[in-house]
């Protein structure tokens, strides 16, 4: 994986490490990053993104805890063997966000039919 795939938004309120986690999870869910594929080391990723290595380490630690990536001593960091769970969790997370937004719109008085119509446009 080439780290430029990760586009950081420095104006966002979302911390940089969360943006890195989200990007890698998204690429795994979309099949852009495949099982057992090597990703850049912490230092390489930090250098290419222009961020502190501790920021990337924090993101990698979270991804490792979620079993999205695994680090093999002296070999590198790889996408985990079983990414099906990651894909399901990412999809579930995105659907939950959509449900929350629909709920907000309905509280504003917009009917479900109108929301669906607007989405279709």
C-alpha positions as MATLAB code, in Angstrom:
seq = 'XXXXXXXXXXXXXXXXXXXXXXXXXXXXXXXXXXXXXXXXXXXXXXXXXXXXXXXXXXXXXXXXXXXXXXXXXXXXXXXXXXXXXXXXXXXXXXXXXXXXXXXXXXXXXXXXXXXXXXXXX';
ca = [
       0.000    0.000    0.000;
       1.249    3.434   -0.812;
       0.402    5.765    2.055;
      -0.680    8.663   -0.215;
      -3.961    6.738   -0.430;
      -4.577    8.185    3.008;
      -5.764   11.755    2.698;
      -5.583   13.549    6.008;
      -7.830   16.499    6.755;
      -5.841   18.741    9.075;
      -8.852   21.048    9.474;
     -11.062   18.221   10.749;
     -11.890   17.800   14.395;
     -11.246   14.076   13.948;
      -7.790   13.270   15.313;
      -5.154   12.269   12.758;
      -4.720    8.796   14.250;
      -8.472    8.152   13.892;
      -8.328    9.290   10.264;
      -5.520    6.785    9.634;
      -7.476    3.980   11.352;
     -10.623    4.830    9.396;
      -8.777    4.981    6.074;
      -7.097    1.610    6.524;
     -10.362    0.004    7.699;
     -12.128    1.469    4.669;
      -9.504    0.144    2.248;
      -9.731   -3.311    3.838;
     -13.542   -3.237    3.621;
     -13.388   -2.193   -0.035;
     -10.842   -4.897   -0.827;
      -8.177   -2.376   -1.827;
      -5.966   -3.770    0.936;
      -6.043   -7.543    0.897;
      -5.320  -10.170    3.529;
      -1.602  -10.676    4.232;
      -0.675   -7.550    2.249;
       2.206   -5.622    3.776;
       1.641   -2.000    4.727;
       4.319    0.647    5.391;
       6.205    0.605    8.657;
       5.319    3.186   11.278;
       8.299    5.334   10.280;
       7.573    5.051    6.552;
       3.901    5.919    7.033;
       4.739    8.843    9.318;
       7.293   10.223    6.871;
       5.002    9.955    3.854;
       2.069   11.541    5.707;
       4.216   14.183    7.402;
       3.039   13.263   10.886;
       4.711   12.232   14.118;
       5.569    8.495   14.281;
       3.753    8.312   17.642;
       0.530    9.266   15.837;
       0.944    6.390   13.377;
       1.924    4.035   16.223;
      -1.301    4.903   18.034;
      -3.308    4.184   14.862;
      -1.471    0.894   14.272;
      -2.016   -0.145   17.915;
      -5.760    0.436   17.531;
      -5.804   -1.480   14.244;
      -3.872   -4.318   15.852;
      -6.299   -4.440   18.794;
      -9.173   -4.614   16.287;
      -7.280   -7.425   14.525;
      -7.174   -5.479   11.252;
      -3.379   -5.661   11.092;
      -0.676   -7.841   12.585;
       2.966   -7.038   13.142;
       5.516   -9.786   12.634;
       8.825   -9.084   14.330;
      11.593   -8.355   11.779;
       9.145   -8.922    8.888;
       6.796   -5.937    9.004;
       3.146   -5.030    9.392;
       0.487   -6.859    7.410;
      -3.263   -6.877    6.908;
      -4.664   -9.713    9.041;
      -5.594  -13.087    7.609;
      -9.265  -12.708    8.460;
     -10.645   -9.370    7.264;
     -14.274  -10.479    6.948;
     -14.984   -9.315   10.500;
     -13.345   -5.943    9.799;
     -15.488   -5.474    6.713;
     -18.676   -6.334    8.612;
     -17.802   -3.985   11.494;
     -17.035   -1.106    9.099;
     -20.282   -1.605    7.188;
     -22.256   -1.830   10.446;
     -20.595    1.368   11.660;
     -21.461    3.238    8.455;
     -25.067    2.023    8.545;
     -25.350    3.211   12.155;
     -24.199    6.685   11.061;
     -26.821    6.727    8.302;
     -29.526    5.706   10.775;
     -28.481    8.503   13.133;
     -28.645   11.070   10.316;
     -32.075    9.810    9.227;
     -33.264   10.085   12.819;
     -32.003   13.693   12.978;
     -33.809   14.547    9.736;
     -37.049   12.993   10.985;
     -36.798   15.042   14.202;
     -36.603   18.091   11.939;
     -39.970   17.089   10.495;
     -38.846   15.462    7.250;
     -40.745   12.270    6.475;
     -39.036    8.989    5.627;
     -40.603    9.107    2.144;
     -39.119   12.558    1.524;
     -35.688   11.440    2.785;
     -35.768    8.444    0.422;
     -36.837   10.629   -2.485;
     -34.022   13.090   -1.848;
     -31.489   10.276   -1.584;
     -32.648    8.837   -4.902;
     -32.032   12.187   -6.606;
];
